[in-house]
Amino acid sequence: MAHRLMQQLFRLSILVFLAGGVTVVAGQALGIVLGDAQWVADVEANVGPPVCIAASISGILSFVLSYGRPEPAGDEKTPDESRSYAAPAPHGH
């Protein structure tokens, strides 16, 4: 349950920081096109900190999720266990 909640929060934080990053870049590009240096600085000053916070949250959640993976239930195999590393058998002619 907690793992699933953290996954959802992680996805939400990724979306927020990616949308915020697009907003920063688009806003600064608009400021450059308009030739307004103050606009470029203001976009970074106003939108940058919340985007950095969202990026930090997603990084922390990613770290926690990497150590908190639930154990497979029953006879389910993890992705590494389901792979076969043996070479295929040669076909005889």
PyMOL commands that set and color helices and strands:
alter all, ss='L'
color gray80, all
select helices_A, chain A and resi 2-34+37-67+79-82
alter helices_A, ss='H'
color red, helices_A
deselect
rebuild
show_as cartoon
